[in-house]
Amino acid sequence: MIILQETPSAQDFKIIPRSYFADSMKIKNETTGEELTYTITTSLDGYYLTFSKAVTLKEDTFYNLTVLDGSDIVYKDRIFCTNQTTSTYTVNNNDYTSNSTDNDYITL
């Protein structure tokens, strides 16, 4: 799974594809079914195919990524968009409310 942020600037992708050439990618919103196609220019970094692209994403949403060479699929993955840092990510960010108690109990 790839974790990206909701930002208008270009984000870096680093993938290990089936073949080392790609010219486009499709990103499909899993909730709405909306699919966007982007033209990409790739470079090779060892076993990785890398490229940068500014993509339109919405926070707390999952997407399906498909990287293509013409009509051939060379890579598929899932994207999750969040603005939290990945090292401190929590599902209930700013939603958790703690209960206060005095811990009194009765012993019989």
MDTraj code that builds the backbone (N, CA, C; nanometers):
import mdtraj as md
import numpy as np

residues = "MET ILE ILE LEU GLN GLU THR PRO SER ALA GLN ASP PHE LYS ILE ILE PRO ARG SER TYR PHE ALA ASP SER MET LYS ILE LYS ASN GLU THR THR GLY GLU GLU LEU THR TYR THR ILE THR THR SER LEU ASP GLY TYR TYR LEU THR PHE SER LYS ALA VAL THR LEU LYS GLU ASP THR PHE TYR ASN LEU THR VAL LEU ASP GLY SER ASP ILE VAL TYR LYS ASP ARG ILE PHE CYS THR ASN GLN THR THR SER THR TYR THR VAL ASN ASN ASN ASP TYR THR SER ASN SER THR ASP ASN ASP TYR ILE THR LEU".split()
xyz = np.array([
    [0.0842, -0.1170, 0.0000],
    [0.0000, 0.0000, 0.0000],
    [0.0890, 0.1238, 0.0000],
    [0.0494, 0.2192, -0.0797],
    [0.1195, 0.3469, -0.0889],
    [0.0411, 0.4482, -0.0064],
    [0.1107, 0.5259, 0.0743],
    [0.0452, 0.6282, 0.1550],
    [0.0888, 0.7641, 0.1019],
    [-0.0086, 0.8441, 0.0588],
    [0.0170, 0.9769, 0.0038],
    [-0.0607, 1.0806, 0.0826],
    [-0.0256, 1.2078, 0.0598],
    [-0.0943, 1.3163, 0.1283],
    [-0.1808, 1.3941, 0.0308],
    [-0.2781, 1.4643, 0.0863],
    [-0.3661, 1.5502, 0.0078],
    [-0.2929, 1.6816, -0.0135],
    [-0.2223, 1.6939, -0.1249],
    [-0.1413, 1.8113, -0.1518],
    [-0.1440, 1.8412, -0.3014],
    [-0.1419, 1.9684, -0.3384],
    [-0.1423, 2.0016, -0.4818],
    [-0.0052, 1.9879, -0.5478],
    [0.0999, 1.9670, -0.4687],
    [0.2333, 1.9554, -0.5264],
    [0.2622, 1.8118, -0.5697],
    [0.3666, 1.7952, -0.6494],
    [0.4029, 1.6632, -0.7019],
    [0.4479, 1.5709, -0.5889],
    [0.4076, 1.4448, -0.5987],
    [0.4471, 1.3436, -0.5019],
    [0.5279, 1.2369, -0.5737],
    [0.6223, 1.1766, -0.5016],
    [0.7122, 1.0785, -0.5608],
    [0.6539, 0.9381, -0.5495],
    [0.6646, 0.8638, -0.6585],
    [0.6246, 0.7239, -0.6638],
    [0.7489, 0.6413, -0.6910],
    [0.7639, 0.5306, -0.6217],
    [0.8781, 0.4408, -0.6393],
    [0.8230, 0.2990, -0.6366],
    [0.8238, 0.2330, -0.7532],
    [0.7576, 0.1033, -0.7661],
    [0.8507, 0.0002, -0.8279],
    [0.8209, -0.1272, -0.8081],
    [0.8907, -0.2366, -0.8755],
    [0.7892, -0.2986, -0.9726],
    [0.7965, -0.2623, -1.1012],
    [0.6956, -0.3065, -1.1971],
    [0.7298, -0.4399, -1.2629],
    [0.6358, -0.4898, -1.3437],
    [0.6584, -0.6129, -1.4215],
    [0.7556, -0.5877, -1.5356],
    [0.7486, -0.4700, -1.5970],
    [0.8443, -0.4298, -1.6996],
    [0.8856, -0.2862, -1.6711],
    [1.0004, -0.2475, -1.7185],
    [1.0589, -0.1197, -1.6774],
    [1.0328, -0.0062, -1.7740],
    [0.9119, 0.0035, -1.8244],
    [0.8696, 0.1203, -1.9003],
    [0.7220, 0.1419, -1.8728],
    [0.6835, 0.2660, -1.8521],
    [0.5440, 0.3013, -1.8292],
    [0.5218, 0.4421, -1.8822],
    [0.4030, 0.4669, -1.9341],
    [0.3746, 0.5991, -1.9886],
    [0.2492, 0.6652, -1.9304],
    [0.1716, 0.5900, -1.8506],
    [0.0532, 0.6496, -1.7885],
    [0.0159, 0.5741, -1.6619],
    [-0.0675, 0.6385, -1.5824],
    [-0.1209, 0.5729, -1.4627],
    [-0.2656, 0.6151, -1.4450],
    [-0.3438, 0.5237, -1.3884],
    [-0.4840, 0.5497, -1.3580],
    [-0.5030, 0.5388, -1.2078],
    [-0.5750, 0.6347, -1.1526],
    [-0.6069, 0.6323, -1.0103],
    [-0.7583, 0.6346, -0.9982],
    [-0.8140, 0.5294, -0.9347],
    [-0.9588, 0.5150, -0.9213],
    [-0.9992, 0.5253, -0.7750],
    [-1.0907, 0.6167, -0.7458],
    [-1.1443, 0.6336, -0.6114],
    [-1.2322, 0.5130, -0.5803],
    [-1.2019, 0.4402, -0.4722],
    [-1.2789, 0.3206, -0.4377],
    [-1.4204, 0.3528, -0.3906],
    [-1.4425, 0.4723, -0.3378],
    [-1.5735, 0.5097, -0.2865],
    [-1.6678, 0.5549, -0.3976],
    [-1.6201, 0.6466, -0.4825],
    [-1.7065, 0.7056, -0.5852],
    [-1.6956, 0.6353, -0.7202],
    [-1.5859, 0.5627, -0.7425],
    [-1.5642, 0.4979, -0.8708],
    [-1.5057, 0.5899, -0.9761],
    [-1.4780, 0.7157, -0.9394],
    [-1.4202, 0.8122, -1.0332],
    [-1.2762, 0.7724, -1.0654],
    [-1.2405, 0.7751, -1.1935],
    [-1.1069, 0.7348, -1.2362],
    [-1.0415, 0.8475, -1.3145],
    [-0.9169, 0.8796, -1.2774],
    [-0.8396, 0.9823, -1.3463],
    [-0.7163, 0.9182, -1.4078],
    [-0.6800, 0.9621, -1.5285],
    [-0.5626, 0.9105, -1.5982],
    [-0.4585, 1.0219, -1.6078],
    [-0.3339, 0.9877, -1.5776],
    [-0.2229, 1.0825, -1.5811],
    [-0.1138, 1.0296, -1.6736],
    [-0.0521, 1.1171, -1.7501],
    [0.0649, 1.0822, -1.8301],
    [0.1868, 1.0979, -1.7411],
    [0.2777, 1.0006, -1.7440],
    [0.3955, 1.0055, -1.6565],
    [0.5234, 0.9874, -1.7376],
    [0.6317, 1.0398, -1.6832],
    [0.7651, 1.0198, -1.7370],
    [0.8465, 0.9512, -1.6286],
    [0.8960, 0.8323, -1.6584],
    [0.9620, 0.7505, -1.5568],
    [1.1129, 0.7509, -1.5735],
    [1.1810, 0.7123, -1.4651],
    [1.3256, 0.6900, -1.4686],
    [1.3554, 0.5645, -1.3880],
    [1.4681, 0.5042, -1.4174],
    [1.5068, 0.3790, -1.3526],
    [1.6057, 0.4075, -1.2407],
    [1.5810, 0.3502, -1.1226],
    [1.6674, 0.3643, -1.0061],
    [1.6891, 0.2248, -0.9482],
    [1.7907, 0.1551, -0.9990],
    [1.8132, 0.0171, -0.9579],
    [1.7003, -0.0692, -1.0102],
    [1.6317, -0.1383, -0.9198],
    [1.5163, -0.2191, -0.9571],
    [1.3859, -0.1397, -0.9545],
    [1.3931, -0.0138, -0.9177],
    [1.2737, 0.0689, -0.9018],
    [1.2490, 0.1553, -1.0243],
    [1.1223, 0.1749, -1.0539],
    [1.0787, 0.2703, -1.1542],
    [1.0253, 0.3894, -1.0760],
    [1.0781, 0.5077, -1.0994],
    [1.0385, 0.6242, -1.0206],
    [0.9789, 0.7308, -1.1110],
    [0.8860, 0.8059, -1.0538],
    [0.8282, 0.9205, -1.1230],
    [0.7610, 1.0100, -1.0208],
    [0.7433, 1.1357, -1.0580],
    [0.6747, 1.2331, -0.9725],
    [0.5529, 1.2842, -1.0471],
    [0.4457, 1.3027, -0.9726],
    [0.3228, 1.3514, -1.0351],
    [0.2356, 1.4179, -0.9303],
    [0.1745, 1.5301, -0.9676],
    [0.0759, 1.5950, -0.8812],
    [-0.0583, 1.5299, -0.9097],
    [-0.1147, 1.4631, -0.8093],
    [-0.2407, 1.3916, -0.8250],
    [-0.3465, 1.4513, -0.7327],
    [-0.4712, 1.4400, -0.7741],
    [-0.5834, 1.4922, -0.6963],
    [-0.6363, 1.3818, -0.6064],
    [-0.6170, 1.3993, -0.4737],
    [-0.6611, 1.3002, -0.3765],
    [-0.7400, 1.3675, -0.2651],
    [-0.8250, 1.2898, -0.1979],
    [-0.9026, 1.3387, -0.0848],
    [-0.8610, 1.2615, 0.0397],
    [-0.8458, 1.3327, 0.1505],
    [-0.7996, 1.2713, 0.2751],
    [-0.8948, 1.1619, 0.3231],
    [-0.8364, 1.0576, 0.3852],
    [-0.9081, 0.9421, 0.4407],
    [-0.9854, 0.8640, 0.3348],
    [-0.9268, 0.8533, 0.2154],
    [-0.9899, 0.7817, 0.1053],
    [-0.8916, 0.6818, 0.0462],
    [-0.9428, 0.5661, 0.0043],
    [-0.8622, 0.4647, -0.0612],
    [-0.8781, 0.4763, -0.2128],
    [-0.7690, 0.4484, -0.2839],
    [-0.7663, 0.4542, -0.4300],
    [-0.6980, 0.3291, -0.4835],
    [-0.7311, 0.2915, -0.6075],
    [-0.6606, 0.1854, -0.6779],
    [-0.5688, 0.2497, -0.7804],
    [-0.4423, 0.2104, -0.7797],
    [-0.3426, 0.2628, -0.8724],
    [-0.3111, 0.1558, -0.9758],
    [-0.3134, 0.1945, -1.1031],
    [-0.2743, 0.1064, -1.2119],
    [-0.1755, 0.1824, -1.2994],
    [-0.0536, 0.1284, -1.3147],
    [0.0480, 0.1890, -1.3998],
    [0.0512, 0.1099, -1.5294],
    [0.0500, 0.1827, -1.6417],
    [0.0364, 0.1199, -1.7727],
    [0.1518, 0.1531, -1.8665],
    [0.1816, 0.0575, -1.9540],
    [0.2697, 0.0769, -2.0687],
    [0.1809, 0.0570, -2.1906],
    [0.1280, 0.1658, -2.2449],
    [0.0269, 0.1550, -2.3497],
    [-0.1003, 0.0997, -2.2891],
    [-0.1403, -0.0210, -2.3303],
    [-0.2579, -0.0851, -2.2712],
    [-0.2198, -0.1995, -2.1782],
    [-0.0888, -0.2261, -2.1635],
    [-0.0406, -0.3337, -2.0766],
    [-0.0236, -0.2843, -1.9334],
    [-0.0767, -0.3600, -1.8382],
    [-0.0620, -0.3263, -1.6968],
    [0.0749, -0.3726, -1.6496],
    [0.1548, -0.2785, -1.5947],
    [0.2875, -0.3142, -1.5437],
    [0.2943, -0.3099, -1.3913],
    [0.1934, -0.2485, -1.3263],
    [0.1958, -0.2398, -1.1800],
    [0.0565, -0.2053, -1.1301],
    [0.0161, -0.2674, -1.0188],
    [-0.1098, -0.2354, -0.9516],
    [-0.0840, -0.2257, -0.8017],
    [-0.1513, -0.1318, -0.7380],
    [-0.1366, -0.1149, -0.5938],
    [-0.2574, -0.0390, -0.5413],
    [-0.2576, -0.0182, -0.4120],
    [-0.3630, 0.0556, -0.3438],
    [-0.3010, 0.1775, -0.2784],
    [-0.3719, 0.2895, -0.2835],
    [-0.3252, 0.4148, -0.2238],
    [-0.4207, 0.4535, -0.1117],
    [-0.3638, 0.5005, -0.0008],
    [-0.4429, 0.5594, 0.1062],
    [-0.3958, 0.7016, 0.1237],
    [-0.4885, 0.7965, 0.1260],
    [-0.4544, 0.9379, 0.1400],
    [-0.4796, 0.9819, 0.2832],
    [-0.3759, 1.0357, 0.3480],
    [-0.3879, 1.0898, 0.4828],
    [-0.2899, 1.2049, 0.4987],
    [-0.3265, 1.3038, 0.5780],
    [-0.2371, 1.4159, 0.6062],
    [-0.1595, 1.3956, 0.7356],
    [-0.1838, 1.2858, 0.8047],
    [-0.1071, 1.2531, 0.9248],
    [0.0289, 1.1969, 0.8831],
    [0.1264, 1.2108, 0.9700],
    [0.2547, 1.1463, 0.9435],
    [0.2374, 0.9969, 0.9644],
    [0.3020, 0.9169, 0.8828],
    [0.2817, 0.7723, 0.8887],
    [0.3348, 0.7108, 1.0175],
    [0.4360, 0.7701, 1.0790],
    [0.4911, 0.7126, 1.2015],
    [0.3969, 0.7289, 1.3210],
    [0.3101, 0.8300, 1.3179],
    [0.2175, 0.8523, 1.4289],
    [0.0728, 0.8377, 1.3847],
    [0.0466, 0.7677, 1.2754],
    [-0.0892, 0.7541, 1.2228],
    [-0.1778, 0.6759, 1.3194],
    [-0.2989, 0.7252, 1.3379],
    [-0.3989, 0.6554, 1.4164],
    [-0.5344, 0.6719, 1.3486],
    [-0.6143, 0.5688, 1.3505],
    [-0.7437, 0.5710, 1.2837],
    [-0.8359, 0.6742, 1.3473],
    [-0.8306, 0.6881, 1.4774],
    [-0.9212, 0.7799, 1.5467],
    [-0.8521, 0.9106, 1.5842],
    [-0.7758, 0.9668, 1.4937],
    [-0.7079, 1.0939, 1.5179],
    [-0.8100, 1.2037, 1.5482],
    [-0.7959, 1.2700, 1.6618],
    [-0.8807, 1.3801, 1.7088],
    [-1.0264, 1.3388, 1.7311],
    [-1.0569, 1.2123, 1.7323],
    [-1.1935, 1.1659, 1.7566],
    [-1.2089, 1.0981, 1.8921],
    [-1.1004, 1.0642, 1.9556],
    [-1.1058, 0.9895, 2.0807],
    [-1.1371, 1.0823, 2.1967],
    [-1.2324, 1.0426, 2.2799],
    [-1.2606, 1.1161, 2.4031],
    [-1.2407, 1.0203, 2.5191],
    [-1.1641, 1.0618, 2.6153],
    [-1.1354, 0.9736, 2.7282],
    [-1.2433, 0.9897, 2.8349],
    [-1.2688, 0.8818, 2.9037],
    [-1.3646, 0.8836, 3.0143],
    [-1.2875, 0.9032, 3.1435],
    [-1.3347, 0.9950, 3.2252],
    [-1.2686, 1.0136, 3.3539],
    [-1.3476, 0.9387, 3.4610],
    [-1.2743, 0.8732, 3.5476],
    [-1.3375, 0.7978, 3.6558],
    [-1.2501, 0.8106, 3.7797],
    [-1.3119, 0.7907, 3.8944],
    [-1.2350, 0.7981, 4.0193],
    [-1.1918, 0.6596, 4.0660],
    [-1.2230, 0.5563, 3.9872],
    [-1.1823, 0.4189, 4.0145],
    [-1.2319, 0.3654, 4.1490],
    [-1.3466, 0.4132, 4.1938],
    [-1.4072, 0.3603, 4.3171],
    [-1.4759, 0.2285, 4.2869],
    [-1.4573, 0.1315, 4.3728],
    [-1.5260, 0.0034, 4.3566],
    [-1.5625, -0.0519, 4.4943],
    [-1.6569, -0.1412, 4.4938],
    [-1.7091, -0.1959, 4.6194],
    [-1.6627, -0.3407, 4.6292],
    [-1.6063, -0.3756, 4.7441],
    [-1.5627, -0.5110, 4.7693],
    [-1.6625, -0.5769, 4.8644],
    [-1.7079, -0.6943, 4.8298],
    [-1.8036, -0.7651, 4.9152],
    [-1.7374, -0.8754, 4.9899],
])
top = md.Topology()
chain = top.add_chain()
for i, resn in enumerate(residues, 1):
    res = top.add_residue(resn, chain, resSeq=i)
    for name in ("N", "CA", "C"):
        top.add_atom(name, md.element.get_by_symbol(name[0]), res)
traj = md.Trajectory(xyz[None], top)
